[in-house]
Amino acid sequence: MNIYVFQYANYSLERIGFIDEYQSFIWTERYYTTNDCELVVQATPKNIELLKIGRYITHHSRSGTICRISKIEVTTDVNKGRWLIIKGEDLRAILKQRIDTKLVSVTDTARETIKNIILDNFTNPAISNRKIGNMYFDNGSTVTEQTYTSEAGFFNCYDKIVEICRNFSYGTKMFFIDEDDVVLMIFNLYQGIDRSNSQSTNPKVIFSESMDSLATTDYTEDYSTFKNLAIIAGEGEGAERDIERVHKGNEYLGITRREVFIDAQSLSRKTNDGELTPSQYADMLIQYARDQLSFMEPTVDFSGTIANNIYKYGTDYNLGDIVTVESPLGASYDARVIEIIENDDVQNGHIWIPKFDFIRQTT
């Protein structure tokens, strides 16, 4: 497999070389967060000159997706010689470079909230020096529209977009495209396709050791940090504080009830346009509590090595799709594919490792 190296400057992307010999290459794609890559090559003069901070690498099977080199390590071994360890993230890492300073709480759809974060901080900011002239939000992005209230305050754009996407099961992509001799960076929202046993519209994809679609598995169930009811207190002191109780789905009772307290003193009623009404402030507290509860779910971690290529990634299923996964303990789940690791090295050959985010248990 060839690794191609590009140089980006003045809205153009030029291929300046390739690497066809390496110790290992790991390419990880993720649904919610940034892709990353790691390339281990000999520290030859050619490789040292070619692989520099700020340049981009990709390989033939990932047209449009690309990683920007952000870290270079050099290791030396008396027996094995000197090696470069090249690490990078995909274009979504650019979102980490901006802080949103908006001081007004806004209720809109989740899609429009994300679009406005991109517009306000990258493509059409009030401060021209913040503008990235060739970056665009893909208006053709189609996702299920849902209402979202974004709280006022300073936040990192990447962190906020990831938070919203996790809440509404949106995936993100960011890639280069050529248009009229100018390279554009396109930010895209999307949602995976349901290919699980629970539906009958699309061809089903089932990952299971018993069906020989998984060669190895790593499986963990963890309820130790699970919470299902949040008691959130807004600004103020003592009895003056607004208190809201927010539960997930139907309210849990008795021994199944797991409560957590959320101190939201930092959420202010005051905005640049005046002061929120009691109802608006309550909505903001409830939304914030829901966001925090999303990080306190029970976790079922399941990853495995794909066997026999029964299902081909990119053809039979894609990142973000919902599939059926059968655990080694006998349970069956509908789960979203949230990560794919492609690992090519001299010891293990070329292997694919999916990771799943569990949605519901079906048996």
N, C-alpha and C positions, 0 to 999 in steps of 0.2 A: 504494500500500500504506500503510495506517495504522499508526503506531507508538503503542501505548497505554502510558500512564504510570500506575503504581500507587503507593500509599502503604501501608506495612505498619505496624501498631501494635496492641498488645494482642490478638494472635492474629487480627486481621482484616486483610483486604486490600481496599482501596478504590480504584476507578479514579477518577483525578482529572483526566484529560484525555487528549488524543491529539494527534499531530503528523501532518499529511498533506503537508507540503512540506519537503523536505530536499535537501541536496546529494548525500549518499550514505548508505547504510545497509548495513553488513556484519554478517551473522549467521553465526557459525561454530559448528557442532556437532561434538563429538568423542566418540569411543567410550570412551577411557580417562581423559582429562583434562577439565578444565572447558571448557564452552562459553564463548564471549565475543562481544561485540558492539561495534560502533563506529558512532556516529551523528554526522553532520556537519550542523548546522543554523545558520541565521542567529541571531545573538545579539540577538534581539528581547526586549523586556521580558517578553512572555508566555513565551518559551522559557526565559529565565533563571529566572523564577519557578517554572516547571513542572519543569525538569530539575535536580534537586539530588542531592548525595551521599546514598546510602542509599535512594533511591527505586528503583523497579523498572520495567523496560521490556520489552515483548514485542510480537509482532504476530500477526495472526489465525491464520496457518497453523501456529503453534507452541503450540497449546493445552496448558497445564500447565507448559511450560518458560518460564523468565523469567530476566532478567539484573538483578543489583543494580548500580546505578551506583557505581563506585568511584573514578573519575577524571574530572575536567573540565579541559579545556584551552581557552584563549581565544586566537585568532589574529586579528590585524588587518592588513588590506591596504588600501593607499590606494585602489586601484581596485575591489576586490571587497568591501570593508567588513569587518565584524567577524563571526567565526564561532565557534560552540561545537563542540568535539570531545568527545563523550560516550563513555566507555568503561566496560564492566562485565563481570562474570562471572556464570555461573549459580549456583544455590544450592549446588552442590558446593564452591564456594569457602569455605563455612562450615567445611568439614573442615580447612582450613588454620589455623583459630583455636585448635586444641587440640594439646597435647603429651601423649602417652601416657607415663606414668612407671612402667609395669609392670616389675618386676624379676625376673619368673619366665618362663623359656622354656616355651612351651606347644606341644604337638602336637595338632592338630585338623584338621578340614576347612578348606579355604581360605574357604568361605562362612561357617562359624561363626567363624573368626578375624576376618573383616571385621565380622560382626555384633557380636562382643564389643567391638571397637574403638569401634563406634557406641554400644553400651550403656554401656561404661565411661567414656566421655568426653563424651557428649552427652545421652543419654536417661535414664540412671540412674547418674550418677557418685556417688562417695563424698562429694565436696564439692558441696553443694547449689547453690552459686553458679555452678557450671559447667553446670548443667542447662539445656537448651533444652526447655521443657515441651511444645511441640507438634511435636517432631521424632521420627520413628519409622522403624525398619527394617522394610521390607516383608517379612513372613514368607512371603508368597506367591512370593518370588523363586525361580526355578528355574534352577539352573546345574548342570553336571556336578560332582559332589562329588569332590574330590581332597585328599589329605593335605598339610598344610602345617605346618612347624615355625617358629614365630615366635621370633626371638632376644630375650633380655631386653635392656632398655636404654631410653633415652629416644629417642622418634622423633616426628616430626610425623605426625598421623593421616592427613592427605591423602596425603603422600608414601608412607606404608606401604601404604595402600589401592591407590594407583596401581601400586605395585611388585607387589603380589599379583595385581592384575587383569591386568597385562601378562604375568605368568608363566603364568596359567591362561586367558587370552583371555576374561576377563569384561568386560562393559561395565557402566557405572554411569549412573544417572539420579537426579535429585533434583528434585522438583516440588511445587507447592502443590496441595492439593485441599480443597474445602469439605466440612465434615461438621458438621451441627448448629450452623450459624452460627459455627463455629470453623475457621480455616484451619490445616491440618496440613501439615508438611513431610515428605515421604516419600522415603526413600532406597531405591533399587531396584537389584538386580543382575540382569543378563540376559545372554544369549548370542545372537549373530546366527544367521541361517539360512543354510545352505549352498545357494547358487544357482549354483554353478560348473559348468563342463563335466564335472567329475570325478564328479558325482552324477546320479542319474536320478529322484529323488523330487520335487524342486521345479522350477518353471519356471526356465530358465537365463537368466542375465544376463551379457552379454559386452560389455565396453568395448573399442572398437577404432576406429582411424581408418578402416580399410578397410571397416568395417561402418557407418560414418557415425554411430556413437554417441558419438564424441568429435570435437570440432572442432579443438582444439589440445591439445598434450601437452608436458609437461616431464618428462624421463626421465634418471635417473642411477643407475648401478651403482657401489658403493663397497665394496671389500674391505680398505681400508687399515687399519682398526682391528679386523678380525675375529679373534677368538680362539676356539679350540675345546677347549682343555684348561687347567684351572686347577690350580695347585699352591697350596694354601692352608695357612698355618701359624697355629695357635692361640696361646693365651697361653703365657708362659714364655720361657726363654732357651736358645739353642743346641739341643743334642740333646734337651732336655726338651720342646721344642715338639711338639705333635701335628701331623702332616703328613698331608693327604689330597690325592689326585689325583682330579679330577672332570672327566669329558669329556662332550661332547654327543653323544648317540646312540652309534653304533659308534665305537670309539677310532680316531682318525686316525693314520696312519703316515707316516713319511718326510717328503717335502717338503710334504705337505698338513697336517702337524701344526703348530699355532700356539699356543704356550704363553704363559700369563700367571701372574705371582706375585701372590697376594693376602695381604696382611698382616692377620691377624685377631686381633691382640693384644687388642683391645677386647672380644672375646667371652669372657666369664668362665665358668668352671665353676660358680662359686658363685651360688646363688639364695637367695631368702628362705626356701625350704623345705629348704635344705641344699646338697648338691653333686651335680652331674650325674654319672652313671656314664660310664665311657669310651665306651660305645656311644652314649649320649645326646649326649655332647659331639661325637662324630664326626658324628652325624646333623645337629647344629646347624651344624657347619663345612661339611658337604656342601651343606646347604640354602642357606647364605650364599654359597657359591661359585657355585651354580646361579643365584642371584639376580644376582650380579655378571656372570656370563657372558651373561645375557640382555641386558645393555647393550653387549655386544661382538659382536653379530651382524653379518653382512654386510648392508649396507643397499641396497635398491633403492627409490629415491624416484620415484614416478610420480603426477603429478596432471594433470588435463586439464579443459577446458571441455566440458560436456555439450552435444551437438548434437541438434537436431531432436526432443528429448524422446521418443526411442524408448522409453526406460525412464523412468518417472515415479517420482521419489523419494517414499517414503512409501506407494507402491502396489506397484510392481514390485520394489523393494529398499529396505532401510533401513540406517541406521547400524549397523555391526557385522556385516552380512551378508558372506558369502564369495561373490565373483563371479570371473569369468574376465577377465583383462586381457591384451591383446596389445600388446607393446611395439613401438616404431618399429624395433627391431633384429631383429624377426621372432620373438622368443621369446614363449611363452605361459605365463602364471602363474595360479595360484589365489591370490587376494589378498582381504584383509579391507578393507572400507570403514571407515576409522578417522576420517575427517573429511569434512564437507560444508560448503563455504563458499557462502552465499547472498549475492550482491552485487547491490545495486540502486542505480544512480547515474545522473545525468543524461547522462553521456557514453556509457556502454556498455549501458544498459538493465538488464534483469534476467537474470543469468547464474548458473549453478550449477557449482561446481568441486569434484569429489571428490578425495580423496587416499587412497592404498591402502597397506596393510601386507602385504608379500608373504609367503606361506606356503610355497609350493613351485613350482618350475618344472615345467611339464607337457610342453612341447615345446621 
